[in-house]
């Protein structure tokens, strides 16, 4: 009899987003590890599920993790849930998954709603490459160091933020990075869901006096690419030679090097041929 850990994504606001597979997983589990058993009880009652629970949160996660792993090794199946969204993502469950991995306990996932991906999808900002930064530190020094590290980050950045901290966060971001496009996404999947697409300076003014309500996801434009420096013909020729060494034809290499440097393809091609004559 083999036990296992099931990581189960839960709704971030709308209970209708809980999948049939997730419901069935909770019904079949021997017990449920919940961040807040009171919150999870509402979910269980809605779907008429009756299962024993064990509380598992930030301040007891290491001790409870060992207990949960011991039970799984004895053949039980545990379903891990958070209050909202995917467990283990900016969440204490990260440690439990790690403990299971260290002990060779099988871990499976039942995908569910994710605030960070949902917010990114509706932000209107580039989605091809992004970085999730979670919550900023409460400590002013640590949070400013974190923001400074991201000053030249070119990918779209995603943060979680509580409403009471929003004014200072926006102000610190504006001071660290200058003005950027930002989408403030709040109350995802709930009645008052809202996406505010604006700039950091305007957002900082809007919430300077507080008044923010609901949990926020901040999706922020990455840094602009540095302007290209002036390339010499020799730079272009060297770039093309590297491409030839990787298998490209001289013509194609000259074409790509021209696109990278802004130099003329013919000049680069001629320089390649000339260097070939000088270095037979």
MOGI-V89946 format. One record per residue. N is the residue number from 1. RES is the residue in one small letter. SS is DSSP state (@ for helix, = for strand, . for the rest). Layout:
N,RES,SS
N,RES,SS
This chain:
1,x,.
2,x,.
3,x,.
4,x,=
5,x,=
6,x,=
7,x,=
8,x,=
9,x,.
10,x,=
11,x,.
12,x,.
13,x,.
14,x,.
15,x,@
16,x,@
17,x,@
18,x,.
19,x,.
20,x,@
21,x,@
22,x,@
23,x,@
24,x,@
25,x,@
26,x,@
27,x,@
28,x,@
29,x,.
30,x,.
31,x,=
32,x,=
33,x,=
34,x,=
35,x,.
36,x,.
37,x,@
38,x,@
39,x,@
40,x,@
41,x,@
42,x,@
43,x,@
44,x,@
45,x,@
46,x,@
47,x,.
48,x,.
49,x,.
50,x,.
51,x,.
52,x,.
53,x,=
54,x,=
55,x,=
56,x,.
57,x,.
58,x,.
59,x,.
60,x,.
61,x,@
62,x,@
63,x,@
64,x,@
65,x,@
66,x,@
67,x,@
68,x,@
69,x,@
70,x,@
71,x,@
72,x,@
73,x,@
74,x,.
75,x,.
76,x,.
77,x,=
78,x,=
79,x,=
80,x,=
81,x,=
82,x,.
83,x,.
84,x,.
85,x,=
86,x,.
87,x,.
88,x,.
89,x,.
90,x,.
91,x,.
92,x,.
93,x,@
94,x,@
95,x,@
96,x,@
97,x,@
98,x,@
99,x,@
100,x,@
101,x,@
102,x,@
103,x,.
104,x,.
105,x,.
106,x,.
107,x,=
108,x,=
109,x,=
110,x,=
111,x,.
112,x,.
113,x,.
114,x,.
115,x,@
116,x,@
117,x,@
118,x,@
119,x,@
120,x,@
121,x,@
122,x,@
123,x,.
124,x,.
125,x,.
126,x,.
127,x,.
128,x,.
129,x,.
130,x,=
131,x,=
132,x,=
133,x,=
134,x,=
135,x,=
136,x,.
137,x,.
138,x,.
139,x,.
140,x,@
141,x,@
142,x,@
143,x,@
144,x,@
145,x,@
146,x,@
147,x,@
148,x,@
149,x,@
150,x,.
151,x,.
152,x,.
153,x,.
154,x,.
155,x,.
156,x,=
157,x,=
158,x,=
159,x,=
160,x,=
161,x,=
162,x,.
163,x,@
164,x,@
165,x,@
166,x,@
167,x,@
168,x,@
169,x,@
170,x,@
171,x,@
172,x,@
173,x,@
174,x,@
175,x,@
176,x,@
177,x,@
178,x,.
179,x,.
180,x,.
181,x,=
182,x,=
183,x,=
184,x,=
185,x,=
186,x,=
187,x,.
188,x,.
189,x,.
190,x,.
191,x,.
192,x,.
193,x,.
194,x,=
195,x,=
196,x,=
197,x,=
198,x,=
199,x,=
200,x,@
201,x,@
202,x,@
203,x,@
204,x,@
205,x,@
206,x,@
207,x,.
208,x,.
209,x,.
210,x,.
211,x,.
212,x,.
213,x,.
214,x,.
215,x,.
216,x,=
217,x,=
218,x,=
219,x,=
220,x,=
221,x,.
222,x,.
223,x,.
224,x,.
225,x,.
226,x,.
227,x,.
228,x,.
229,x,.
230,x,.
231,x,.
232,x,.
233,x,@
234,x,@
235,x,@
236,x,@
237,x,@
238,x,@
239,x,@
240,x,@
241,x,@
242,x,@
243,x,@
244,x,@
245,x,@
246,x,.
247,x,.
248,x,.
249,x,.
250,x,@
251,x,@
252,x,@
253,x,@
254,x,@
255,x,@
256,x,@
257,x,@
258,x,@
259,x,@
260,x,@
261,x,@
262,x,.
263,x,.
264,x,.
265,x,@
266,x,@
267,x,@
268,x,@
269,x,@
270,x,@
271,x,@
272,x,@
273,x,@
274,x,@
275,x,@
276,x,@
277,x,@
278,x,@
279,x,.
280,x,.
